[in-house]
Amino acid sequence: MGPIRRDALALALLLAAPLSSAQPRRVPQPQDEPATEPANPTAAFQQAEARTHFQTGVGHYQAGRFTEAIAEFQTAHRLYASPVILFNLAQAYRSDGQLSSAIATFRRYIEENPRLTATQREDVEGVIREIETTRAVLSFEVEPSGAEITLDGRVLGTSPLPRGVEVLPGPHEISVTLAQHEPLRQTINVHAHERRLFQGTLHPVELNARLVVNVLPANAEITLDGAPVGRGTFDQRVRPGAHQLTFSAEGYQPRSESVRINVLSEETVRVTLDPRSRSLFTRWYFWAAVGGAIAVGATLAVVLNPIEPTAIPGNGNPQVVQSVLSW
């Protein structure tokens, strides 16, 4: 027999007076409660109040607020001990993942409802067997301690949880929160009879942003806010806000980059350094060429601009002149 579905709670039956049972998809509807009103005025008042809580619980159940529905059904049953209320309470426990409580409440429903037919009893017992043979156990290891753990919208408690939680097979939403820490949310799929461990670590709010840096060449040193953080790549959580990156490598021009990362966001920086240009004055062929140019220039200067002759006084003989060739 298939599982009892959430939409099995029939609104027309739930809103009828007096209290009537919720009808599961494949479980025959139990007999309605007698329509007689109690002779005792106090009992009549309690039954009316129980009906109000019952109807409120139905509203919570249909909206998926199973924890609130459980509280309303429990109050209704304290005011008016009806097997019909027990049946809906068992349904709410089951939908909320409180499987042991659901099994116990379904059994109470069978015991306290003598008007069930053999077929109806067998159908409800089939639901109990289905839960017992398919339920799994989900355990939690969450850091740091004190984090609130929520499963499918139901608060389980704070880490560390002392014991595992029974769940039905299928997808389950997990949420972990702690003040001044980044929340963690994840969907996991649990199989029948599985014992599953969920592990998670919350990161402080001041480190709730992520910075990814890739730089070429791969040996380039990366400096973040004045502190060396690695070479080539960097991928870590950082505080949100403004940061200063510098990159350097031998033979390359250094480079700086400013980056701003928002809260709970990620920023990627990709940088390629430019090769450092070698100065013309540091190259041997430059000075060889310069030296050659100087020598050629000097020769040309001598040839094109010979020294003017200088007269040497004599004793009446023709003057003797001095030329470059006589040096």
Backbone torsions as a table, in degrees:
resi	resn	phi	psi	omega
1	MET	NA	137.7	-177.0
2	GLY	-74.5	168.1	-177.6
3	PRO	-69.2	153.9	175.0
4	ILE	-73.5	128.5	-175.8
5	ARG	-89.6	159.1	179.1
6	ARG	-64.2	-37.4	-177.1
7	ASP	-74.4	6.7	179.4
8	ALA	-71.4	-17.4	177.4
9	LEU	-72.3	109.3	-177.0
10	ALA	-85.6	119.1	-174.2
11	LEU	-64.1	-38.2	-178.4
12	ALA	-61.7	-39.0	179.1
13	LEU	-71.4	-38.7	-176.1
14	LEU	-67.9	-33.8	-177.5
15	LEU	-88.0	-5.3	179.9
16	ALA	-73.4	154.8	177.2
17	ALA	-113.4	138.6	-4.2
18	PRO	-74.8	-166.1	-178.8
19	LEU	-55.0	131.0	178.4
20	SER	-124.9	168.5	-172.4
21	SER	-84.6	155.1	169.0
22	ALA	-80.4	140.2	-174.9
23	GLN	-104.4	110.0	176.3
24	PRO	-70.8	161.3	-175.5
25	ARG	-58.8	-40.4	-175.4
26	ARG	-123.5	10.4	174.1
27	VAL	-105.4	121.8	-179.2
28	PRO	-55.4	145.8	-177.4
29	GLN	-68.6	127.5	173.8
30	PRO	-65.5	162.7	179.7
31	GLN	-64.4	144.7	176.9
32	ASP	-67.8	155.4	175.2
33	GLU	-68.1	150.8	177.2
34	PRO	-58.0	146.7	-176.2
35	ALA	-86.2	4.5	-178.1
36	THR	-75.1	139.4	177.3
37	GLU	-87.8	143.1	179.2
38	PRO	-62.7	143.6	178.8
39	ALA	-72.1	-30.3	-179.0
40	ASN	-75.0	122.7	-179.3
41	PRO	-58.7	-37.1	179.2
42	THR	-64.8	-43.0	178.2
43	ALA	-64.5	-38.0	178.7
44	ALA	-64.2	-40.1	178.2
45	PHE	-64.7	-42.6	179.9
46	GLN	-65.2	-38.6	179.4
47	GLN	-66.1	-40.0	177.8
48	ALA	-64.7	-41.0	178.6
49	GLU	-67.5	-37.5	177.9
50	ALA	-62.7	-39.4	178.9
51	ARG	-62.5	-37.4	178.8
52	THR	-63.9	-46.1	178.5
53	HIS	-64.9	-37.1	179.7
54	PHE	-62.0	-47.7	-179.7
55	GLN	-65.5	-36.7	175.6
56	THR	-63.1	-41.0	177.8
57	GLY	-62.1	-37.6	177.9
58	VAL	-61.5	-42.3	178.5
59	GLY	-61.3	-43.1	177.6
60	HIS	-63.5	-42.1	-177.7
61	TYR	-61.6	-46.7	-177.5
62	GLN	-66.9	-24.8	177.7
63	ALA	-88.1	0.9	-179.9
64	GLY	82.3	10.1	178.0
65	ARG	-93.4	76.5	-170.0
66	PHE	-71.3	-35.2	178.6
67	THR	-62.2	-43.5	177.4
68	GLU	-66.3	-37.7	178.5
69	ALA	-63.3	-40.2	179.2
70	ILE	-60.6	-44.9	-179.2
71	ALA	-61.6	-41.0	-180.0
72	GLU	-69.3	-41.7	178.4
73	PHE	-65.3	-37.4	177.3
74	GLN	-63.2	-43.1	178.7
75	THR	-64.7	-42.8	179.5
76	ALA	-60.4	-40.5	-178.1
77	HIS	-71.1	-32.9	175.7
78	ARG	-64.1	-35.1	-179.4
79	LEU	-79.3	-32.9	-176.7
80	TYR	-147.9	102.2	-173.1
81	ALA	-75.4	84.8	-179.3
82	SER	-110.6	134.9	174.9
83	PRO	-59.1	-29.6	179.6
84	VAL	-61.5	-41.2	178.2
85	ILE	-65.2	-39.3	177.9
86	LEU	-59.6	-40.1	-179.4
87	PHE	-61.0	-46.6	179.8
88	ASN	-68.7	-33.8	176.6
89	LEU	-64.3	-41.5	177.7
90	ALA	-62.5	-40.1	177.6
91	GLN	-61.2	-43.5	-178.9
92	ALA	-65.5	-41.4	176.8
93	TYR	-58.7	-44.1	-177.5
94	ARG	-64.9	-44.1	179.7
95	SER	-67.2	-28.4	-179.4
96	ASP	-84.7	-3.9	179.5
97	GLY	86.2	5.3	178.1
98	GLN	-89.8	77.2	-166.2
99	LEU	-71.1	-39.5	178.5
100	SER	-63.0	-40.9	177.3
101	SER	-65.7	-37.0	178.4
102	ALA	-63.6	-45.3	179.7
103	ILE	-61.1	-46.8	-179.7
104	ALA	-61.9	-38.4	-178.3
105	THR	-73.8	-37.8	174.7
106	PHE	-60.7	-39.9	179.4
107	ARG	-67.1	-38.4	175.7
108	ARG	-63.2	-38.6	178.7
109	TYR	-60.2	-43.4	178.9
110	ILE	-64.3	-43.6	-176.5
111	GLU	-68.1	-35.0	-174.1
112	GLU	-96.3	7.0	179.2
113	ASN	-125.2	80.5	-176.4
114	PRO	-67.3	-14.0	-177.5
115	ARG	-84.3	2.1	176.5
116	LEU	-65.0	138.7	173.6
117	THR	-77.6	166.9	178.7
118	ALA	-60.7	-37.1	179.9
119	THR	-67.6	-43.3	178.9
120	GLN	-63.0	-42.4	179.0
121	ARG	-62.1	-43.3	-179.2
122	GLU	-64.5	-37.7	179.3
123	ASP	-64.0	-44.2	-179.8
124	VAL	-68.0	-39.6	176.6
125	GLU	-63.6	-31.0	175.9
126	GLY	-65.6	-36.9	176.4
127	VAL	-64.1	-41.8	179.2
128	ILE	-61.5	-44.5	179.5
129	ARG	-63.7	-38.1	179.8
130	GLU	-62.4	-43.8	179.3
131	ILE	-63.9	-45.3	-176.2
132	GLU	-64.5	-32.9	-173.5
133	THR	-94.0	-8.3	-178.4
134	THR	-119.4	-14.5	-173.7
135	ARG	-65.3	146.4	178.5
136	ALA	-115.8	174.4	179.8
137	VAL	-124.2	127.6	-179.9
138	LEU	-114.5	122.2	178.6
139	SER	-111.6	161.2	-174.3
140	PHE	-130.6	135.8	168.9
141	GLU	-127.2	103.5	-173.8
142	VAL	-125.7	133.9	175.5
143	GLU	-119.5	144.4	-3.4
144	PRO	-80.1	173.5	179.2
145	SER	-68.6	155.6	-179.7
146	GLY	92.8	-3.4	179.8
147	ALA	-75.2	137.2	179.3
148	GLU	-81.9	129.5	-177.7
149	ILE	-110.2	126.0	180.0
150	THR	-119.6	132.1	178.3
151	LEU	-119.6	117.4	179.9
152	ASP	52.4	39.8	178.2
153	GLY	83.8	-3.0	-179.5
154	ARG	-105.1	125.9	-180.0
155	VAL	-73.4	121.8	-179.9
156	LEU	-89.9	-27.1	-176.6
157	GLY	139.9	-163.1	-179.5
158	THR	-114.6	151.8	-179.8
159	SER	-71.9	143.7	-1.1
160	PRO	-83.3	137.0	175.6
161	LEU	-76.7	132.8	-173.9
162	PRO	-70.6	-22.8	-175.8
163	ARG	-149.0	168.5	178.8
164	GLY	-74.8	167.7	-178.6
165	VAL	-118.5	133.1	177.5
166	GLU	-76.0	135.1	178.1
167	VAL	-139.2	156.3	172.5
168	LEU	-85.7	156.5	177.7
169	PRO	-59.5	148.4	178.1
170	GLY	127.2	-176.2	-179.0
171	PRO	-75.7	145.0	178.7
172	HIS	-138.9	138.1	-179.5
173	GLU	-94.5	125.9	179.0
174	ILE	-115.8	134.2	177.0
175	SER	-132.2	132.5	179.6
176	VAL	-126.0	125.9	-178.2
177	THR	-134.6	150.5	177.0
178	LEU	-157.4	137.8	-179.5
179	ALA	-56.1	141.0	179.1
180	GLN	64.7	20.9	177.4
181	HIS	-133.5	153.3	176.7
182	GLU	-71.8	128.9	-179.3
183	PRO	-67.6	156.1	178.9
184	LEU	-124.1	126.8	178.9
185	ARG	-132.3	135.8	-176.7
186	GLN	-155.5	146.4	175.1
187	THR	-108.6	127.8	178.4
188	ILE	-123.4	151.4	179.0
189	ASN	-108.4	121.1	-176.0
190	VAL	-107.6	137.5	179.9
191	HIS	-99.7	161.4	179.6
192	ALA	-58.2	137.7	177.0
193	HIS	68.2	3.8	-176.4
194	GLU	-77.0	144.1	170.3
195	ARG	-109.0	103.6	-169.8
196	ARG	-108.4	137.3	177.6
197	LEU	-110.8	124.0	174.9
198	PHE	-101.4	125.8	179.3
199	GLN	-119.9	137.9	-179.9
200	GLY	-156.8	150.9	177.8
201	THR	-130.3	127.1	177.7
202	LEU	-88.2	140.5	179.6
203	HIS	-101.2	139.8	178.9
204	PRO	-58.2	151.4	-178.0
205	VAL	-60.3	-36.7	-177.0
206	GLU	-66.6	-13.0	176.4
207	LEU	-122.1	43.4	-173.7
208	ASN	-98.3	8.7	174.9
209	ALA	-110.5	161.4	-178.0
210	ARG	-126.1	134.9	178.9
211	LEU	-122.0	125.5	178.4
212	VAL	-118.7	126.6	-177.8
213	VAL	-127.3	133.1	173.8
214	ASN	-131.2	126.8	-176.8
215	VAL	-133.2	143.3	174.8
216	LEU	-117.9	136.8	4.8
217	PRO	-70.4	162.7	-173.4
218	ALA	-67.1	-17.2	-179.9
219	ASN	-95.4	8.6	-179.3
220	ALA	-68.2	135.5	-179.7
221	GLU	-81.0	136.3	179.7
222	ILE	-108.6	130.5	176.6
223	THR	-121.0	127.5	180.0
224	LEU	-112.5	116.8	179.5
225	ASP	52.8	40.0	176.1
226	GLY	87.6	-2.8	-178.6
227	ALA	-116.3	129.9	176.8
228	PRO	-62.5	134.3	-177.6
229	VAL	-126.1	1.4	177.1
230	GLY	145.4	-172.6	-179.9
231	ARG	-131.2	133.1	174.2
232	GLY	82.8	-53.4	-177.8
233	THR	-137.7	155.6	177.2
234	PHE	-152.9	129.9	-179.5
235	ASP	-148.8	97.5	-178.3
236	GLN	-149.9	165.0	173.8
237	ARG	-81.7	138.8	-179.4
238	VAL	-136.1	169.6	176.1
239	ARG	-72.8	147.3	175.8
240	PRO	-69.0	156.2	-179.9
241	GLY	123.3	-160.1	-176.2
242	ALA	-88.5	141.2	178.2
243	HIS	-138.6	152.5	179.1
244	GLN	-115.9	125.0	179.2
245	LEU	-112.1	138.9	172.1
246	THR	-129.6	147.6	-177.1
247	PHE	-131.9	139.3	179.5
248	SER	-151.4	146.2	176.5
249	ALA	-157.4	146.7	-179.3
250	GLU	-62.4	130.4	-179.8
251	GLY	87.5	3.5	-178.3
252	TYR	-128.8	152.7	176.5
253	GLN	-70.5	130.4	175.9
254	PRO	-65.8	158.8	-176.4
255	ARG	-148.2	147.9	178.3
256	SER	-125.7	146.1	178.5
257	GLU	-138.7	138.1	173.3
258	SER	-103.6	137.2	-179.0
259	VAL	-137.8	141.8	176.2
260	ARG	-121.4	128.8	-177.5
261	ILE	-118.1	129.8	179.1
262	ASN	-79.4	164.7	178.1
263	VAL	-60.8	134.9	176.9
264	LEU	58.4	34.5	179.7
265	SER	-128.1	175.7	-178.2
266	GLU	-129.8	140.4	179.0
267	GLU	-130.8	135.1	178.9
268	THR	-116.3	131.3	179.2
269	VAL	-120.1	125.7	176.9
270	ARG	-120.6	127.9	-174.6
271	VAL	-134.7	138.3	171.8
272	THR	-122.2	119.0	-178.6
273	LEU	-76.7	146.4	177.5
274	ASP	-88.2	137.9	177.2
275	PRO	-59.8	144.5	178.6
276	ARG	-76.4	128.8	179.1
277	SER	-75.3	131.4	177.7
278	ARG	-79.2	131.7	-178.5
279	SER	-64.2	142.4	179.3
280	LEU	-61.9	-29.3	-177.4
281	PHE	-75.0	-11.2	-178.5
282	THR	-96.3	1.7	-174.1
283	ARG	-101.8	135.6	-172.7
284	TRP	-62.7	-37.5	-175.5
285	TYR	-70.6	-23.2	175.9
286	PHE	-65.5	-47.1	-177.8
287	TRP	-71.1	-32.5	175.5
288	ALA	-62.2	-42.3	179.3
289	ALA	-67.3	-38.7	179.8
290	VAL	-65.2	-43.7	179.0
291	GLY	-60.6	-45.3	178.3
292	GLY	-61.2	-39.9	-179.8
293	ALA	-64.8	-37.2	179.6
294	ILE	-66.3	-44.4	-179.5
295	ALA	-62.6	-47.0	179.6
296	VAL	-62.3	-40.3	-179.7
297	GLY	-63.9	-39.1	-179.9
298	ALA	-65.0	-43.1	179.8
299	THR	-62.0	-45.3	179.3
300	LEU	-61.7	-38.8	-179.5
301	ALA	-63.2	-38.5	-179.6
302	VAL	-68.9	-44.5	-176.8
303	VAL	-67.7	-43.1	-174.9
304	LEU	-81.3	-22.2	-177.8
305	ASN	-129.0	71.9	-179.6
306	PRO	-66.5	154.6	-179.2
307	ILE	-72.3	135.3	179.4
308	GLU	-64.1	140.0	178.0
309	PRO	-62.0	145.2	178.6
310	THR	-116.0	125.3	-177.0
311	ALA	-72.4	140.7	177.5
312	ILE	-112.2	121.6	-177.2
313	PRO	-60.5	141.6	179.1
314	GLY	-122.1	-168.6	-177.4
315	ASN	-110.0	39.6	179.9
316	GLY	105.3	-16.5	176.6
317	ASN	-74.8	164.0	175.5
318	PRO	-57.2	143.1	-178.2
319	GLN	-61.0	142.7	173.7
320	VAL	-101.4	130.9	-177.6
321	VAL	-104.2	154.8	178.2
322	GLN	-108.3	132.2	179.2
323	SER	-123.7	172.0	178.3
324	VAL	-59.1	-37.9	-175.0
325	LEU	-69.0	-16.1	-179.4
326	SER	-91.7	0.3	179.4
327	TRP	-77.5	NA	NA
